[in-house]
Amino acid sequence: MSSPTALKHYFDEKLATRIAELIKPLDQQFPADSFIERVAKAVGPFELKKRVEVIADELYRALPEDYEQALSILMHILGPENQSEKGMFTEGYFLMPITFFVEKYGVHDFEGSMTALYKMTKRHTSEYAVRPFINAYESDCLQLFEKWRKDPNAHVRRLVSEGTRPRLPWAKKINVLGGDPANNLSLLAPLFHDSSPYVRKSVANHVNDLSKEHRALVLDYIEARLENEGEHGIQTARHALRTLTKVEDKGAIALLKNFQKEGAALK
């Protein structure tokens, strides 16, 4: 993936033009020229995240005032779903301002916005945009996540893990669910042996995050997952315990040794 410094140049007048051309057939009142001009003038001095926000803000200014109507238009320009477990970022960067639009302006509309994030995560990722909704509607989000972790789409299942990571890179830190890391681990349990390596890697990263502050709980959790037979369990466990093994934690090393099976390291 390109560095944030290089990537920032993607979010410029050219991207604004692309978005405007997609919107205009759906909204004849969309002020394409002024939208493009405002983006071009505003993004110059900014880095990646702020450039994304500029485009989202200009979309908010240019689209219908009614959020539901504006969101409906944006949902019609998403393009096809990502059929692979790669290219989540490289194939869907143009959607970053749209996910940010939902993140910044849609928290008041839980159902509409979460439906939008569900659709968008199949094309790019909603792992950052979903976090304000977790903070505002934790119980409602958990009900959805219980369903989404069984979704046939790996991108949706991954969102359950990645979106709730307390230490997600590039994102604001959030608290563990319900103030108890056991809630995070319980939510992830069915995904620990997921058929998708893409999902399992996210789960391992999430558990590794938790291991930095909740060592004993994570070790007990990993042991329980490994006792519950699963084809990929030891691979996920190795990746989830990498921080502990790096510091030569005796409990983590012994646990992995006891359950060692043949298999390549998680990729």
Secondary structure as UniProt FT lines:
FT   HELIX           4..7
FT   HELIX           8..10
FT   HELIX           13..23
FT   TURN            24..26
FT   TURN            28..29
FT   HELIX           32..43
FT   TURN            44..45
FT   HELIX           48..62
FT   HELIX           67..75
FT   TURN            76..77
FT   TURN            88..92
FT   HELIX           93..95
FT   HELIX           96..105
FT   TURN            107..108
FT   HELIX           110..121
FT   TURN            122..123
FT   TURN            127..130
FT   HELIX           131..136
FT   HELIX           138..148
FT   TURN            149..150
FT   HELIX           154..163
FT   TURN            166..167
FT   TURN            169..170
FT   HELIX           177..179
FT   HELIX           181..188
FT   HELIX           189..191
FT   TURN            192..193
FT   HELIX           197..211
FT   TURN            212..213
FT   HELIX           215..227
FT   TURN            231..232
FT   HELIX           233..240
FT   HELIX           242..246
FT   TURN            247..248
FT   HELIX           250..258
//
